[in-house]
Amino acid sequence: MHRSRQQKPIELRERDIEIFKLLQQYRYLRSNFLYEFVGGKDLTRFKKRLGELYHQGYLNRPKQQWENFNARYTPAIYELDKKAEEILQRLRIESDSRDLVSRGRMGANREFGHSMIVCDTIASIELALRDDPDVEFISWQQIMDKAPQSTRERL
């Protein structure tokens, strides 16, 4: 898929910022996961909005996803692009240097499949636990925040 820069700039909404935060946390998320996290009235309209954010340079669709044999039959995968990163910086929403799947930490092309499985698995667990009041999802970043200093320095 190639970008076609649209003439008309879009106005960012609160939900767009939430999408950016999720992609900052996870690096990669499929459109259906993003929809489950931030909600909306209509999945088709939501996917159209993701397309607008992509064409305007806020989101990216990693090219590695199109190498899978069934790529056209699975939800599109998104990651942050430069414009969204700039928005998050401007809003002072800092990235945790210990991202789930950091850029450069795992070779972008070589480890894409593994990175996607990690993101899919953790996002699935978080979504599954959202509606259970007896269980709380604790991210690995939260765990590391309470770990001994010697452990935190190893990252």
Secondary structure, DSSP 8 states (H G I E B T S, - for coil): ------SS-----HHHHHHHHHHHHHS-EEHHHHHHHH--S-HHHHHHHHHHHHHTTSEE--GGGGGSTTGGGS--EEEE-HHHHHHHHHTT----TT-TT-BTTB-TTTTHHHHHHHHHHHHHHHHHHTT-TT-----HHHHHHTS-HHHHTT-
